[in-house]
Amino acid sequence: MGTENSASVFQLGSGMWAFRYTYTQSGKRVSKQVSKDENGNPFKSRRAATRARQVAIDNAQNSRKPKPTVRKTIQEVYQEYCATGRSDRAYNTIRKQDSLWKNHLSARFGSRFVDEVSAAEVVDYLTELYCGRGLSYRYVESFLKQFYLLFGQAYSRNYLDVDSYNKLCINKDTKIHMPKLKTDDDLDIVAFSQEELIVLDDYFHGTNAETAYLLGRYCGLRINECYGLKWSNVDVVNGTILIDRQMQYQNGLIKLVPLKTRNAKRTIYMCDKLKVYFQKLAARRERDMLQYAALREQNQRIIEDLGGKKISSTELVNCLPDGKIQTVNSMKYPSRELKSKYHIMFKYHYLRHTYGTMMAEMNTPAHLLCNQMGHGNIQVTQRYYIALSRTGIDILRDNLNRL
């Protein structure tokens, strides 16, 4: 045996990897050592061996799990999940799941027993949605996630045996998956060019939407994070912004709610230009609080903050001098006007793409950009480093001409 790097996963003398694991069978402890996968191929990396070890442990545990004795329809599985399994889900996540179920999946799969639906049938359905009905690739991906959710819930409640679950969700050769992406589909990052940014800077300067625009332009905030930002989270002295909540409409009410993921909570560092802007904005706010005190009190809206606490809309950064609240809908008019007057397809999220692209072009370390953008997976951040922007193409052509 080669050098052992840990008690469970170790490297062999050949350079390949292996693992050990122990489980209990019929009251006796059984130890096994494995150096090849289920197809007889050696493990070429520690990561591959670690993953295989976890699968082996899961399979050993699941072999003792009693076989399902109750058959459930997919509708019953979903109803049970709604009743007991999603109390920790975000409001928008629940709305999206219910929409997919009621408008699409219920009629097609609701009456089917969960143990009789095959992976091929699901893939055929996803292909029909994408290629037949022409739904967007990203939208169809949400159907795939919903199927993984349903099968996972069925398995966890012992309505689906381990072999069926592995075929549907685990085995890379058989599990459900998205259809092949069409060659003419564009999932690239959309970023504004320098020429477009000059137009946008001029357009938003001095408008009610300028603060929101600059937060997207220089911080890469998501629109809900932008409009959910409170003054108490802005440090104009040190030039930092704490992102820990977002604005959402829930049943017609404006609320400040937790961020969707843990990684989205972060401290943003402002550039000098934005820091100076916020220092002036904070000073102007102090003057407005005195000059427009009565008007602000009349126009303010009481909204729900984290934990159900009630706060005034004047505590938000994106609040007009007279106390009127600005919301995620405040960008709709600028978007229409920019398209009609300047032929710029403006979406607030494109500012986030532009921020990420420009930071990547300036060789910002990926782990730092990942933190600033609040990504949960650094692979998402790395897309900005391989995206072809107009500036990147100019650099490429310049380098080619030097060959």
C-alpha positions in Angstrom: 0.0 0.0 0.0 1.2 3.5 -0.8 1.6 6.6 1.3 -1.5 7.2 3.4 -2.7 10.8 3.5 -5.7 10.2 5.8 -7.5 7.5 7.7 -10.2 7.1 5.0 -8.9 8.4 1.7 -5.3 7.7 0.6 -3.0 7.6 -2.3 -1.5 4.4 -3.7 2.0 3.9 -4.8 0.8 4.0 -8.4 -0.4 7.6 -7.9 -4.0 6.5 -8.0 -6.4 6.9 -5.0 -8.4 4.5 -2.8 -10.6 4.7 0.3 -11.7 2.7 3.3 -15.0 2.6 5.0 -16.7 0.6 7.7 -20.4 -0.2 8.3 -22.5 -2.6 10.4 -24.2 -5.6 8.9 -26.2 -8.1 10.9 -24.7 -6.7 14.1 -21.1 -7.1 12.8 -18.7 -4.4 11.7 -17.5 -4.8 8.1 -14.5 -3.0 6.7 -13.8 -2.5 3.0 -11.1 -1.0 0.9 -11.9 0.2 -2.6 -9.6 1.4 -5.3 -11.8 1.3 -8.4 -15.2 2.7 -9.3 -18.3 0.7 -10.3 -17.0 0.5 -13.9 -13.6 -0.9 -12.9 -11.7 2.4 -13.4 -9.1 3.6 -10.8 -9.7 6.8 -8.9 -7.4 9.5 -10.4 -8.0 12.1 -7.8 -8.6 12.5 -4.1 -11.8 14.2 -4.8 -13.1 11.3 -6.9 -12.2 8.8 -4.2 -13.9 11.0 -1.5 -17.1 11.2 -3.5 -17.1 7.5 -4.2 -16.6 6.8 -0.5 -19.6 8.8 0.4 -21.7 7.0 -2.2 -20.5 3.6 -0.8 -21.4 4.6 2.7 -24.8 5.9 1.6 -25.5 2.6 -0.3 -24.4 0.5 2.7 -26.8 2.4 5.0 -29.6 2.4 2.5 -29.3 -1.4 2.0 -30.6 -1.7 5.5 -33.5 0.8 4.8 -36.8 -1.0 4.5 -38.3 -1.1 1.0 -41.2 1.2 0.4 -44.5 -0.4 1.4 -46.8 2.6 0.5 -47.1 3.9 -3.1 -47.7 7.6 -3.4 -48.6 9.7 -6.4 -46.4 12.7 -7.3 -49.3 15.0 -6.2 -49.4 13.4 -2.8 -45.6 13.8 -2.5 -45.8 17.5 -3.4 -48.7 18.1 -1.0 -46.8 16.5 1.8 -43.8 18.6 1.0 -45.9 21.7 1.0 -47.4 20.9 4.3 -44.3 19.8 6.2 -41.1 20.2 4.1 -40.7 23.8 3.0 -41.2 26.1 6.0 -37.6 27.3 5.6 -38.0 28.2 2.0 -38.1 31.8 0.8 -41.4 33.4 -0.2 -40.4 33.8 -3.9 -39.1 30.2 -4.0 -42.5 28.9 -2.7 -44.4 31.0 -5.3 -42.2 29.7 -8.1 -42.6 26.1 -7.0 -46.4 26.5 -6.8 -46.5 28.1 -10.2 -44.6 25.3 -11.9 -46.8 22.7 -10.2 -50.2 24.3 -10.9 -49.5 25.5 -14.4 -47.4 22.6 -15.7 -46.5 19.6 -13.7 -49.8 18.8 -11.9 -51.8 17.9 -15.1 -48.9 15.9 -16.6 -47.5 14.0 -13.6 -49.8 14.6 -10.6 -51.8 11.4 -10.8 -48.7 9.2 -11.6 -47.1 7.1 -8.9 -43.7 8.4 -8.1 -42.1 5.0 -8.5 -43.3 4.5 -12.0 -41.8 7.6 -13.6 -38.6 6.9 -15.5 -35.6 9.2 -16.1 -36.2 8.9 -19.8 -39.8 10.1 -19.5 -38.6 13.2 -17.5 -35.9 14.0 -20.0 -38.4 13.7 -22.9 -40.7 16.1 -21.1 -37.9 18.6 -20.6 -36.9 18.3 -24.2 -40.5 18.9 -25.2 -40.6 22.1 -23.1 -37.3 23.4 -24.5 -37.3 22.3 -28.1 -41.1 21.8 -28.8 -42.7 24.6 -26.9 -39.7 27.0 -27.2 -39.4 27.8 -23.5 -36.1 29.4 -22.4 -33.3 27.1 -21.3 -33.1 28.9 -17.9 -36.8 28.4 -17.4 -36.7 24.7 -18.2 -33.8 24.3 -15.7 -36.3 25.3 -13.0 -38.5 22.3 -14.1 -35.4 20.0 -13.7 -34.8 21.4 -10.1 -38.4 20.7 -9.3 -38.1 17.1 -10.4 -35.0 16.6 -8.3 -37.0 18.1 -5.4 -39.9 15.7 -5.9 -37.8 12.6 -6.2 -35.7 13.6 -3.2 -38.7 14.2 -1.1 -40.2 10.8 -2.1 -36.9 9.0 -1.3 -36.5 10.7 2.1 -40.0 9.6 3.0 -39.4 6.1 1.8 -41.8 6.2 -1.2 -38.9 5.5 -3.6 -36.4 2.7 -3.2 -32.6 3.4 -3.3 -32.1 1.9 -6.8 -34.8 4.0 -8.4 -33.6 7.1 -6.7 -30.0 6.5 -7.8 -31.1 6.0 -11.4 -33.2 9.2 -11.3 -30.9 11.5 -9.4 -27.4 10.1 -8.7 -25.9 7.9 -11.5 -24.4 10.3 -14.0 -25.2 7.9 -16.9 -28.9 7.5 -16.1 -30.0 10.5 -14.0 -32.4 13.2 -15.3 -30.7 16.0 -17.1 -31.3 19.0 -19.3 -31.6 18.6 -23.1 -28.6 19.8 -25.2 -28.4 23.5 -25.5 -29.4 24.9 -28.9 -26.5 26.4 -30.8 -28.4 29.7 -31.3 -29.3 30.1 -27.6 -27.3 32.8 -25.9 -26.5 32.4 -22.2 -23.6 34.8 -22.3 -23.1 37.5 -19.8 -24.5 40.8 -21.0 -22.3 43.8 -20.1 -22.5 47.4 -21.2 -19.8 48.8 -23.4 -17.7 51.9 -22.4 -19.7 54.0 -25.0 -23.0 52.8 -23.4 -21.7 53.5 -19.9 -21.0 57.1 -20.9 -24.6 57.5 -22.1 -25.9 55.8 -18.9 -23.8 57.9 -16.6 -25.1 61.1 -18.2 -28.7 59.9 -18.3 -28.9 58.9 -14.6 -26.9 61.9 -13.3 -29.1 64.1 -11.1 -32.2 61.9 -11.4 -34.1 60.1 -8.6 -32.6 56.8 -9.8 -29.0 58.0 -9.7 -28.2 56.3 -6.3 -29.6 53.0 -7.4 -27.8 53.2 -10.7 -24.4 53.9 -9.0 -24.9 51.0 -6.6 -25.4 48.7 -9.5 -22.6 50.3 -11.5 -19.9 50.4 -8.8 -21.0 47.6 -6.4 -22.7 45.1 -8.6 -25.7 44.9 -6.3 -28.8 42.9 -7.3 -31.8 45.1 -7.7 -33.6 43.8 -4.6 -30.4 44.3 -2.5 -30.1 47.8 -3.8 -33.7 48.9 -2.9 -33.5 47.1 0.4 -30.4 48.9 1.6 -30.8 50.9 4.8 -28.7 53.9 5.9 -27.7 52.0 9.0 -25.8 49.6 6.8 -23.8 52.3 5.1 -20.5 53.4 6.6 -19.6 56.6 4.7 -16.4 57.1 6.8 -14.8 53.8 5.9 -16.5 53.4 2.6 -18.3 50.1 3.2 -21.8 48.8 2.7 -23.3 45.8 4.6 -25.7 43.7 2.5 -27.9 41.6 4.7 -31.4 42.0 3.4 -33.4 42.7 0.3 -36.7 44.2 -0.7 -39.6 42.1 -1.9 -43.3 42.4 -2.7 -45.2 39.8 -0.8 -49.0 39.6 -1.3 -48.9 43.2 -2.5 -46.9 44.5 0.5 -43.4 45.8 0.5 -41.1 44.0 2.9 -37.5 43.7 3.8 -36.6 40.0 3.9 -33.5 37.9 4.4 -31.2 37.3 1.5 -31.7 34.1 -0.5 -28.3 32.5 0.3 -25.8 32.7 3.1 -23.1 33.9 0.7 -25.2 36.8 -0.4 -24.6 38.4 3.0 -21.4 40.4 2.6 -19.5 43.7 3.1 -19.1 45.8 -0.1 -16.2 48.1 -0.5 -16.9 51.4 -2.2 -14.6 53.0 -4.8 -13.5 56.6 -3.9 -16.0 58.1 -6.4 -18.9 56.3 -4.8 -17.7 57.0 -1.3 -17.6 60.8 -2.0 -21.1 60.5 -3.5 -22.5 58.8 -0.4 -20.9 61.3 1.9 -22.6 64.1 0.0 -25.9 62.1 -0.1 -25.7 61.6 3.7 -25.2 65.3 4.3 -28.1 66.2 2.0 -30.3 63.6 3.9 -29.5 65.4 7.2 -30.6 68.7 5.6 -33.8 67.1 4.1 -34.7 65.7 7.5 -35.0 69.2 8.8 -36.2 71.1 5.8 -38.9 68.5 4.8 -39.7 67.0 8.2 -43.5 67.4 7.9 -43.6 66.3 4.3 -41.4 63.3 5.0 -43.6 62.3 7.9 -46.7 62.5 5.7 -45.2 60.7 2.7 -43.4 57.9 4.6 -44.6 54.4 4.4 -44.3 51.9 7.2 -42.8 48.7 6.0 -41.9 45.4 7.6 -38.2 44.8 8.3 -36.5 41.6 9.3 -38.2 39.8 12.2 -41.4 41.6 11.6 -40.2 44.9 12.9 -41.9 48.0 11.5 -39.7 50.8 10.1 -40.2 54.0 8.1 -39.3 54.0 4.5 -37.2 57.1 5.2 -34.6 54.7 6.7 -33.9 53.3 3.2 -31.1 54.7 1.1 -33.4 54.9 -2.0 -35.9 57.3 -0.5 -36.7 60.6 -2.1 -36.0 63.9 -0.2 -39.8 64.3 0.4 -40.0 60.8 2.1 -41.5 58.9 -0.8 -40.2 55.4 -1.1 -38.5 54.0 -4.2 -38.9 50.3 -5.1 -37.7 47.8 -7.6 -40.4 49.1 -9.9 -38.6 52.5 -10.0 -36.3 51.3 -12.8 -39.1 50.5 -15.2 -39.5 54.0 -16.6 -35.7 54.6 -17.2 -35.6 51.2 -18.9 -38.3 52.2 -21.4 -36.9 55.6 -22.0 -33.3 54.3 -22.6 -34.6 51.9 -25.1 -36.8 54.4 -27.0 -34.3 57.3 -27.0 -30.9 55.7 -27.0 -31.6 52.2 -28.3 -30.0 50.7 -25.2 -31.5 47.5 -23.8 -31.3 48.4 -20.2 -31.9 45.9 -17.4 -30.6 46.7 -13.9 -29.0 43.2 -13.7 -26.8 44.1 -16.6 -25.1 46.6 -14.4 -24.1 43.7 -12.2 -22.8 41.8 -15.2 -20.9 45.0 -16.2 -19.3 45.3 -12.8 -18.2 41.7 -12.7 -16.9 41.8 -16.3 -14.9 45.0 -15.7 -13.4 43.8 -12.4 -12.4 40.5 -14.1 -10.8 42.4 -17.0 -8.7 44.3 -14.4 -7.5 40.9 -13.1 -9.2 41.1 -9.7 -8.5 37.8 -7.9 -11.5 35.5 -8.5 -12.0 34.8 -4.8 -12.3 38.5 -4.0 -14.8 39.1 -6.8 -16.7 36.1 -5.7 -17.0 37.6 -2.2 -18.0 41.1 -3.4 -20.7 39.7 -5.8 -22.1 37.3 -3.2 -21.8 34.2 -5.3 -22.2 30.9 -3.5 -20.0 29.1 -6.1 -16.8 30.5 -7.5 -17.5 28.8 -10.8 -20.3 31.4 -11.3 -17.7 34.1 -10.8 -15.3 32.6 -13.2 -17.8 33.1 -16.0 -16.9 36.8 -15.9 -13.2 35.9 -16.6 -14.0 33.9 -19.8 -16.8 36.1 -21.1 -15.9 38.1 -24.2 -16.7 41.8 -23.7 -16.0 44.5 -26.3 -13.0 45.6 -24.3 -11.7 42.1 -24.1 -12.1 41.6 -27.9 -10.1 44.8 -28.5 -7.3 43.5 -26.2 -7.4 40.2 -28.1 -7.1 41.9 -31.5 -4.3 44.1 -30.3 -2.4 41.0 -29.1 -3.1 39.2 -32.3 -1.7 42.1 -34.3 1.5 41.8 -32.3 2.1 38.2 -33.4 
